[in-house]
Amino acid sequence: MKTTLTARNQVSIPKALCDQLDLKPGFRIDWEISGNKLVGRPLPEKAWTQLIGSRKKGPDLVERLLKTRTEDRQYEARKMA
């Protein structure tokens, strides 16, 4: 599929690709250069909302950090003795 870059540096995404990727008007696309190619990746809508509550059922990261820090201090104290 081919498209044309407009004078305002805009490109239209062909309908077939929009349908295949379920792209809707207003979706954001992340652009990057990979080697000699221009790559566009659709960003999820409100990506930050997908993170809400994602760690509630997992381990308590603060508790784990404090435990690791305590172990590090004990190790350092043994090294110094």
C-alpha positions as CSV (number, residue, x, y, z in Angstrom):
1,M,0.0,0.0,0.0
2,K,1.2,3.5,-0.8
3,T,0.3,6.9,0.5
4,T,1.4,10.4,-0.2
5,L,2.9,12.9,2.2
6,T,1.0,16.2,2.0
7,A,2.4,19.7,2.1
8,R,1.5,19.8,5.8
9,N,3.6,16.6,6.5
10,Q,0.4,14.5,6.9
11,V,-0.2,10.9,5.8
12,S,-3.5,9.1,5.5
13,I,-3.5,5.5,6.7
14,P,-5.3,3.2,4.3
15,K,-8.8,2.0,5.5
16,A,-7.7,-1.6,5.2
17,L,-4.9,-1.0,7.7
18,C,-7.2,0.9,10.0
19,D,-9.7,-1.9,10.0
20,Q,-7.1,-4.5,10.5
21,L,-5.6,-2.6,13.5
22,D,-8.9,-1.3,14.7
23,L,-7.7,2.3,14.5
24,K,-10.2,5.0,15.1
25,P,-10.0,8.8,14.6
26,G,-8.1,10.4,17.4
27,F,-5.9,7.4,18.1
28,R,-2.3,8.3,18.9
29,I,0.6,6.7,16.9
30,D,4.2,6.5,18.1
31,W,6.6,7.1,15.2
32,E,10.3,6.0,15.1
33,I,13.0,5.4,12.6
34,S,14.3,1.8,12.5
35,G,17.2,1.5,10.2
36,N,15.9,2.8,6.9
37,K,12.2,2.5,7.8
38,L,9.6,4.7,9.4
39,V,7.6,2.6,11.9
40,G,4.3,3.7,13.4
41,R,2.9,1.9,16.4
42,P,-0.6,2.6,17.7
43,L,-0.7,3.6,21.3
44,P,-3.4,2.2,23.5
45,E,-6.2,4.6,24.5
46,K,-5.5,6.0,27.9
47,A,-2.6,3.6,28.5
48,W,-2.1,4.7,32.1
49,T,-5.6,3.5,32.9
50,Q,-4.5,-0.1,32.1
51,L,-2.0,0.1,35.0
52,I,-4.6,1.0,37.6
53,G,-4.9,-1.9,40.0
54,S,-2.5,-4.1,38.1
55,R,-0.3,-4.6,41.2
56,K,-3.0,-4.9,43.9
57,K,-3.0,-8.7,43.8
58,G,0.8,-9.0,43.4
59,P,3.6,-8.7,46.0
60,D,4.0,-5.7,48.2
61,L,6.9,-4.0,46.5
62,V,7.5,-1.5,49.4
63,E,7.8,-4.4,51.8
64,R,10.1,-6.2,49.5
65,L,12.3,-3.1,49.0
66,L,12.6,-2.6,52.8
67,K,13.5,-6.3,53.3
68,T,16.2,-6.1,50.7
69,R,17.5,-2.9,52.2
70,T,17.7,-4.5,55.6
71,E,19.5,-7.5,54.2
72,D,22.0,-5.2,52.4
73,R,22.7,-3.3,55.7
74,Q,23.3,-6.5,57.5
75,Y,25.6,-7.7,54.8
76,E,27.6,-4.4,54.9
77,A,27.8,-4.6,58.7
78,R,29.2,-8.1,58.5
79,K,31.7,-7.0,55.9
80,M,32.9,-4.1,58.2
81,A,33.3,-6.3,61.3
